[in-house]
Amino acid sequence: MNRLRDLALGARFALTGGREGWTRTLMTAVGVGLGVALLLATTALPGALSARDARDNARNDYGAGDQIPAAADTLLIARTDTVFDGEDIRGRLLQPEGDRAPVPPGLSGPPAPGTMVVSPDLRDLLNSPKGKLLRERVPYKITGTVADAGLLGPHELVYYAGSDQLKGRQALNAERVDIERLKSFPQKKPSEPIDPILALLIVIIFVVLLLPVAVFIAAAVRFGGDRRDKRLAALRLVGADSRMTRWIAAGEALAGSVLGLVLGTVFFLIARQYIGEVTIARLNVFPADLDPSPGLALLVGVAVPAAAVGVTLFALRGVVIEPLGVVRTSVPRPRRLWWRLLLPVVGLGLLVPMFDKGRDQGFYNQGQVIGGTVLLLIGVTALLPWLIETVVRRLGGGGVGWQLAVRRLQVNSGAAARLVNGIAVAVAGAIALQMLFSGIEGDYVTASGEDTGRAQMVVPMPTNLSQAEQRRREENVKAVPGVTGTTTLGNVGLRTDARNPDDEKYVEMAVGDCRALREVGELPSCKDGDVFVTTGGDYGGDGAVPGAKLFFETPGSSDRRAQTPYTVPLSARTVPARVDPLGTKRGGLLATPGAIRAFGKARVSYTTYVTTRPGDALVADRVLNTAWADDPFTRARVLNDQKTASRFAGVRRGLYIGAAAVLMLIGTSLLVSMLEQLRERKRLLSSLVAFGTRRTTLSWSVLWQTAVPVTLGLTLATGVGLGLGAVLLRMVGHPILVDWPSVLAMVGIGAGVVVLVTALSLPPLWRLMRPDGLRTE
């Protein structure tokens, strides 16, 4: 009961202590509030991503196929996804087959043929001058807007267009046209299981992003520590004992933290209204999705005030408050090192047993991972005060500004450590996370096999185009500004002659002129009419030998009498196969047009590989427009060197969002902390100016007071980060490799934030140097 009374008395002092008390409490509340806002956002992020995934699943249209018979409740849907200016656009063509056809989420009904319903951002893009090029590819009349239920986020580019051509295209069994018949939304979507290493990565991300927030909150509740201790000495003078004064101080911190909870909630609610305008790594969410979990929000509401009380009591454990002053102002006893080293050692002890576990031995113990990582990173906050105290004790000499800075650090190195602790923990965690990402990235980001050095785009064409039509389309693409060359290859399927259909073998034939055939085979010499047999292909080569009797494939018919026979010429030369620009090493036959001219009924599907002028940002969109004009169902696309696992890409996007939020918190909290320290030293600064100290000297003094702790903090953070990164790589069974440019980038970002905050604090510093700072009441 006495303790509760003391806490209440301290809270009363914080709220009724005049302008000085209110200012101190407000600074604490702002610092705590910023951390609370980020904690609330973090607790809401999993729910926001889940809501996003739920909308994605609700509109899923993959997996049905065309085996469903047409009925009054079926819908034909064609996927016409495209890319414009590097942004993905989700496109669908819809043709209802009855009045009860399903409607995609976000639409009130199917659009009429020739019209479309679009997302708000796509409507704005199409109506802008920038969207003129895209309008050629999406020429439908806009008649409505896709509601939020049909979008992943407020800035997604989506359109649903009506069509009356899908049934005819499906009846032709046209290849390379992705048309399906649906009876309902959503279709079943197979879930991609998460593997142990990705689960570990997610845990590490949460620890690395949340720990700096906790450090900043712990530092914020100690704002105004020096002046608070002087007030506590006055309480001792009127009869309070030492234990009572500590609990009164805890009550002041409690009041500031509770007010910080209120401000943090307000900050979060304000920021949530604008979250839809923010896009990070092509990911954004609706404000309504950012809804904190009640359980986690309650945990934040309880943990922050409890931490404020605990941190204050812990900070005062070595301070002797007497009626005539605070003993801490005398020469302090050197900090002990042994228990500070114990934290990272225990953390290592928790993580070492999981070395070389990899992904084949099940999931990692999350409690053990969190405990070990937290102890290693907390070791930075424990070691940094000792490191700063040990180094600055040996500093001396130099100019007046340097001496003022060094003396200030020697008198109160703890305040400097608190200023830098958060940025040091964030940098250490970022370095470890970067090492882990770099180590495992090769497992999830793999080479696609596509050779963007030989071609930058591919334009598939429908089957059974006449050679004249194929040449016309190729010439259209070749005439696009920015296109430097095209190569067109045809593809024909054949079957071997076998009495038992199960014994048949598939043989692939590439058709093209000699220049085109050299893209898929190493030809010694070539002229029109030649045929080649390839060796070393990955598929399609069984049964392809000179003299072999084959049959051109006829879909839907297994009757040899209905199929066209073909005999491989005995003069066909054997050549090694070559990987094509799509990364495929074809086997089978290579034939020039003259070799199959007599087989007019052969079903040839053509593909044009396109090379473009480097640096032309719009050439891809012009090629896509040209391909669309020839075939609205085109699957033309840009080639990519790499492919990324969707789960890994999602985790990486989440990391970018969290890192951006923590970086903003770091900068803002550092600024608030620095302004609080300057406010506490207002009278000292004014006194120095009154005695003739130049303002530039004091400015350099403040800069040195920031530069020395930051340098030491970043050095310590780099060492701890590299150590933690090495431990994590050993845990996942990967070799320890350091990406030094990335490490230096992390350190540079941390230092840059501090430099920016220091520069922003200079104008308030100059105002505090005015003589009226000596005025007192």
C-alpha angles and dihedrals in degrees: 000000000000090000091053089050091051091048090051091049091051091049089051091052090051094051101036102033096110126248092321093053093044092049092051092046092047092051090051091047093051092050092047092042093057090053092045091051091055092045090053090048090050092051088050097047097078090051091048092052090046091052089049091052091046091057090047091052092045092060097039111136101175125109107036101096124190096284091102111096118239114265142154090273099049132099130200112218130184123194113229101170114166143169128239124186089343094307121119116237120197110216132180133179114208131199116175115212094200144004092270096055114140119259122218116245113272094033126098091205142339114292118245118253111284094020132091144197113222140188116257094252093048090050090053091047094050091048093050127085088246090060095057091099092048091050089069089060097039101037099156121124113258111235103159150001128255109242123232091262089069097048133076091213140352093265100047115127109228137154136179114197130188120236139179095193102072097087092053093047091049092049089055088055086227113195121233092024110115103213124155136175116230134189097188148357129279111038118205111277118197110233117234108229118229115238125222095256093053089047088053090048092053092051092050091048092055092048093047094047099042101041095068088051090055091048092052092049090050090051093046094057088059096058111133094020097150096051091042090057090053090054090049089054088056089052089053088053091058094049111280116137123229095259092051092051091053092053091046088054088049089052090055090051089046091055091049092048093048090050086047089056089055093046091044090054090049091048090049094049091048093047091047091061089062099037091098090065092057120087120183121180089349091301127117135157138208116259090238090060092060095082115143118231107256092226094050092043089053089050090054090048091054100036098052098056091040090051090049091055093043095048092049094050090046093049092052095048092098098035118100109206112197130177092256100043149312119294091213089079089071124079105300124228112255113266117255117245105195099076091043090058090046093069098062091038091057089045090054089048090058095048102039095073088062095057115135092006091132120169098299098072100060132258124333121251100261095202091052092047094048093045095048094045094046092050092050093050094041085055086072091060091046097047098041098072090049091047094049092046092048094048100042091048087068096044123101145129124055132099127331094264091051092048093049090050094047093047091050091051092048092052096046113011091154093072090052091050092051089052093054101033096088096049091045093053091046093050093046091051092045092052092049091047092048091052091050092047092049091048098052099031091093089062092059106024107059136168112271092209091235112133107221089179091069099036135005100194140025127210113193116200131207121265123266099026112158115248089247092054091045091052091047092054092046090051090051091055092043090054093057111114109253096028110120100182148346135210121192124199126184124211127209128182122218135177131215120243110259133154091222113055089212089063094055118118127212117236122190123210122197113206125199146104119290094269091052094046090055086068089068104026139035099241120190094198133346143189134170111285095036124128125198134194114216128215129201096033122150095230144351096049104100110113095013103128132131110277095019117143112229138171128224109241117255111190115231095017129089094172108116090207089065093049129083114243122222130187119205107237115250087227092062110126123221116237134172116262119243129209110255124223090269091059095254122133103206125204127197127054136348114205133181116221092257091060094062101028089110091058098071094161095059111123104236121182114197130211124191119206112206130205117199138196112267115246096024102125096187101045093091091054091048091052091048090051091051092048091048092051089058095041124009088200094056119147094201112150147164117265120239131202094213141039124203128208108248094229092052091047090052092050090048092052090050089052091052091052093048094044092051091050093047091048090054090048092049093053096044095044092048090052092050091047093049093048089051092053091049091049090054090053096045095113093045092051092048090049092053091050090047089055091054104268110152118242091231089057091053091046090054088047091057091046092051090047087058099038097054097052091040092053092049092043094051091046091053091043091053092053094046092043092052090048094049091045091053091050092050092049090051089050093056092044098248127133117260108256125163119214095208097187089056092046091051089047091055091049091045092052091051092048091045092055090052093047091050093049091048091052091050090052094057097081092054088046092056091049091052091056093069117118092242086073086081092063115111138180 
